[in-house]
Protein backbone atom coordinates (compact mmCIF):
# COMPACT_ATOMS: atom_id res chain seq x y z
CA UNK A 1 0.00 0.00 0.00
CA UNK A 2 2.79 2.42 0.91
CA UNK A 3 4.55 1.62 -2.36
CA UNK A 4 1.45 2.51 -4.39
CA UNK A 5 1.00 5.74 -2.44
CA UNK A 6 4.65 6.67 -3.05
CA UNK A 7 4.31 5.97 -6.79
CA UNK A 8 1.15 8.08 -6.99
CA UNK A 9 2.82 10.96 -5.12
CA UNK A 10 5.88 10.78 -7.38
CA UNK A 11 3.66 10.83 -10.47
CA UNK A 12 1.73 13.88 -9.24
CA UNK A 13 5.00 15.67 -8.40
CA UNK A 14 6.37 14.95 -11.89
CA UNK A 15 3.19 16.24 -13.52
CA UNK A 16 3.26 19.44 -11.46
CA UNK A 17 6.92 20.10 -12.34
CA UNK A 18 6.28 19.56 -16.06
CA UNK A 19 3.24 21.85 -15.93
CA UNK A 20 5.47 24.73 -14.81
CA UNK A 21 7.69 24.61 -17.89
CA UNK A 22 7.40 27.33 -20.50
CA UNK A 23 8.76 26.83 -24.03
CA UNK A 24 9.89 29.98 -25.87
CA UNK A 25 10.62 29.59 -29.61
CA UNK A 26 13.73 31.50 -30.72
CA UNK A 27 12.41 32.15 -34.22
CA UNK A 28 8.99 32.25 -35.80
CA UNK A 29 9.20 29.22 -38.07
CA UNK A 30 12.51 27.65 -38.99
CA UNK A 31 15.87 29.06 -37.94
CA UNK A 32 17.74 31.17 -40.52
CA UNK A 33 19.64 28.90 -42.89
CA UNK A 34 17.47 25.87 -42.23
CA UNK A 35 14.30 26.95 -44.03
CA UNK A 36 14.71 24.37 -46.81
CA UNK A 37 15.70 21.43 -44.57
CA UNK A 38 13.73 18.26 -45.10
CA UNK A 39 15.39 16.33 -42.24
CA UNK A 40 13.39 15.41 -39.16
CA UNK A 41 14.55 16.35 -35.67
CA UNK A 42 15.76 13.23 -33.87
CA UNK A 43 17.46 12.10 -30.67
CA UNK A 44 20.17 9.55 -29.98
CA UNK A 45 21.67 8.16 -26.79
CA UNK A 46 25.41 8.75 -27.01
CA UNK A 47 27.91 8.05 -24.23
CA UNK A 48 25.18 7.95 -21.60
CA UNK A 49 23.70 11.30 -22.68
CA UNK A 50 20.79 12.26 -24.86
CA UNK A 51 21.73 14.21 -28.01
CA UNK A 52 19.28 16.03 -30.29
CA UNK A 53 20.18 16.73 -33.90
CA UNK A 54 18.63 18.23 -37.07
CA UNK A 55 17.03 21.02 -35.01
CA UNK A 56 15.46 23.61 -37.30
CA UNK A 57 13.08 25.19 -34.76
CA UNK A 58 15.22 25.93 -31.68
CA UNK A 59 13.61 26.98 -28.41
CA UNK A 60 14.35 27.82 -24.79
CA UNK A 61 12.63 25.93 -21.98
CA UNK A 62 12.11 27.86 -18.75
CA UNK A 63 12.09 25.94 -15.47
CA UNK A 64 10.84 28.43 -12.89
CA UNK A 65 11.93 28.26 -9.26
CA UNK A 66 9.65 27.00 -6.53
CA UNK A 67 7.18 29.72 -5.56
CA UNK A 68 7.48 28.74 -1.87
CA UNK A 69 11.13 29.87 -1.75
CA UNK A 70 12.24 33.48 -1.29
CA UNK A 71 13.27 35.00 -4.64
CA UNK A 72 16.89 36.18 -4.78
CA UNK A 73 16.97 37.45 -8.36
CA UNK A 74 19.59 34.85 -9.31
CA UNK A 75 19.26 32.74 -12.46
CA UNK A 76 21.12 29.93 -14.21
CA UNK A 77 21.34 29.59 -17.97
CA UNK A 78 22.58 26.31 -19.44
CA UNK A 79 23.68 26.50 -23.07
CA UNK A 80 24.60 23.13 -24.54
CA UNK A 81 27.01 23.13 -27.45
CA UNK A 82 25.95 23.17 -31.04
CA UNK A 83 27.34 22.32 -34.44
CA UNK A 84 26.86 25.70 -36.08
Secondary structure, DSSP 8 states (H G I E B T S, - for coil): -HHHHHHHHHHHHHHHHHHTEEEEESSSSS-TT-TT-----EEEEETTEEEEE--SS-EEEEE---TTS---S-----------
